Amino acid sequence: MQIRVKCSCGEGDCPEWAIVELQGVVEAQASVGDQLQNLEIGRLCRISSEENYTFTVGYHELSGTKVPLKKPMLVLKKSKVSDSDSPNSSRAELEVIGIIRHRILFKTRPKALISMPQK
């Protein structure tokens, strides 16, 4: 089976993505159920330099660094394309929508945040 890969953004113009790597498990509350699409789990912020990041989830804050990947990865979107030869058959086509060259690694334990009482 042949799968075509196409890139409509042009060479060198693909959007940059990053992988967020956490140690441990992130669990959703029971009230969320299976609705994980577009679920906001925290706030990711870059600190002064481009290499250091913080990730705040609830009352926990993690500190991490930006690390380059040994080999870049592509982010692909799969679609079905019908053949012009026979209308009943279709083939898969992959479109490049991004490239991942870095990961943001959080390898330390989270720091507990204590919030100030609201006035």
C-alpha positions as CSV (number, residue, x, y, z in Angstrom):
1,M,0.0,0.0,0.0
2,Q,1.4,3.4,-1.0
3,I,0.7,6.5,1.2
4,R,1.5,9.9,-0.2
5,V,3.0,12.5,2.1
6,K,2.5,16.1,1.0
7,C,3.6,19.4,2.5
8,S,1.7,22.5,1.5
9,C,3.5,24.9,3.8
10,G,6.8,24.9,1.9
11,E,10.2,23.7,2.9
12,G,11.4,25.4,6.0
13,D,8.0,27.1,6.6
14,C,6.3,24.3,8.6
15,P,4.9,25.4,12.0
16,E,7.2,24.5,14.9
17,W,5.7,22.2,17.6
18,A,7.2,20.9,20.8
19,I,6.7,17.8,23.0
20,V,6.0,18.4,26.7
21,E,7.5,15.5,28.7
22,L,6.4,15.0,32.3
23,Q,7.4,12.4,34.8
24,G,4.5,10.6,36.5
25,V,0.8,10.5,35.5
26,V,-1.7,13.3,34.7
27,E,-5.2,12.1,35.6
28,A,-8.4,13.9,34.7
29,Q,-11.1,14.3,37.3
30,A,-14.1,12.0,37.0
31,S,-16.4,14.9,36.2
32,V,-14.4,15.4,32.9
33,G,-15.2,11.9,31.7
34,D,-14.0,11.2,28.2
35,Q,-14.2,14.9,27.0
36,L,-10.4,15.4,26.8
37,Q,-10.5,17.4,23.5
38,N,-9.6,21.1,24.1
39,L,-9.3,20.4,27.9
40,E,-7.0,23.0,29.5
41,I,-4.8,21.3,32.1
42,G,-2.4,24.1,33.1
43,R,-0.4,27.1,32.0
44,L,3.0,26.8,30.2
45,C,5.2,29.9,30.5
46,R,8.7,30.6,29.2
47,I,11.0,32.3,31.8
48,S,13.3,35.1,30.6
49,S,15.6,32.9,28.5
50,E,14.3,30.6,25.8
51,E,15.6,27.5,27.5
52,N,13.6,27.5,30.8
53,Y,9.9,26.9,31.3
54,T,7.3,26.6,34.1
55,F,4.2,24.5,33.9
56,T,1.5,25.3,36.5
57,V,-1.2,22.7,37.1
58,G,-3.6,23.6,39.9
59,Y,-1.5,24.3,43.0
60,H,1.6,22.7,41.5
61,E,4.4,24.3,39.6
62,L,7.0,22.4,37.6
63,S,10.3,23.7,36.2
64,G,11.7,22.4,33.0
65,T,14.2,23.1,30.2
66,K,14.0,23.0,26.4
67,V,16.0,20.1,25.0
68,P,16.7,19.4,21.2
69,L,15.6,16.0,19.8
70,K,18.2,13.8,18.2
71,K,16.0,13.4,15.2
72,P,13.1,15.7,14.2
73,M,9.6,14.3,14.0
74,L,6.7,15.3,11.7
75,V,3.1,16.0,12.7
76,L,0.9,14.4,10.1
77,K,-2.8,14.6,9.3
78,K,-4.4,11.6,7.6
79,S,-7.1,12.0,5.0
80,K,-8.9,9.7,2.5
81,V,-8.6,10.7,-1.2
82,S,-10.8,9.1,-3.8
83,D,-9.1,7.7,-6.9
84,S,-10.1,9.3,-10.2
85,D,-9.8,5.8,-11.9
86,S,-12.5,4.1,-9.8
87,P,-15.0,6.1,-7.8
88,N,-15.5,3.3,-5.2
89,S,-11.9,3.1,-4.1
90,S,-10.0,5.5,-1.9
91,R,-6.4,5.9,-0.8
92,A,-4.8,7.4,2.3
93,E,-2.8,10.7,2.0
94,L,-0.8,12.3,4.8
95,E,-0.3,16.0,5.0
96,V,2.5,17.6,7.1
97,I,1.1,20.1,9.5
98,G,4.1,20.7,11.7
99,I,7.6,19.6,12.7
100,I,8.9,18.8,16.2
101,R,12.5,19.7,16.8
102,H,12.5,20.2,20.6
103,R,11.0,18.8,23.8
104,I,10.3,20.6,27.0
105,L,11.5,18.3,29.8
106,F,10.1,18.5,33.3
107,K,12.1,16.0,35.3
108,T,11.9,17.4,38.8
109,R,9.1,17.0,41.4
110,P,6.5,19.8,41.4
111,K,6.7,22.7,43.8
112,A,3.6,23.3,45.9
113,L,2.1,26.7,45.5
114,I,0.4,28.5,48.4
115,S,-2.2,31.0,47.2
116,M,-2.9,34.3,48.9
117,P,-6.4,34.8,50.3
118,Q,-8.5,37.0,48.0
119,K,-9.5,40.4,49.4
